[in-house]
Amino acid sequence: MLMTEIRKQSLGDVERISDTIVDLAQQASDVLGYDLLQKRAGVINTAIELTPLQTALKQLEIEILLPGDVLVYQKERQIEQTKANLDVWLKEFAQADKVARYTRFDGPAWVEEKIAEYKQPVPEFVLAKAVQIKQAFPECQIYVESLQDHPDPFLVVAIPHEKDYYPAKERYYVEVWGEPKFEGRLSAA
């Protein structure tokens, strides 16, 4: 999967069932006693209440990256980078005079760090989005998630758990960019 193939979604988008299907579901329940379609239609048409963070992102018109697409992309990049690192490790291992130095191989991992601690360049359009989110919802935390030894970091907005060792209460991927060259720089207005 390419970075450009990661789909985005507006928060609050709700699937709606057509009136024809709603009518059919009611008739199937009344006439046939079959209520599965009616239950499904009711669940899908139920309004989704947004959390405060989701509401802030929606008001800012910031779309989130679909988590499933992000996961597929990250897994593919991790496999690619692991193979590349393994090739280098195997060459070094084959040429090593002392085997003990090269007895272990570890593949790269996805690492999340607070944006203030991230030491690589971040493009202006990503920084502008991060500032916009933080100003609108100061309680959130902004992270950069990146693969060790590989570009293409993600901007993540989250509501961290009170205890650092627990997963975030709420977490969204809101941007991804390619490194080392950036596209989409802000222009001076």
QUIQUIJO-V738399 format. One record per helix or strand. SS is the DSSP state (2 for helix, 1 for strand). FROM is the first residue (numbers start at 0). LEN is the number of residues. If there is no record, write none. Layout:
# QUIQUIJO-V738399
ss	from	len
SS	FROM	LEN
SS	FROM	LEN
This chain:
# QUIQUIJO-V738399
ss	from	len
2	2	3
1	7	2
2	18	14
2	35	10
2	51	8
1	63	2
2	66	29
2	98	4
1	109	5
2	114	3
2	123	13
1	140	7
1	153	6
1	169	7
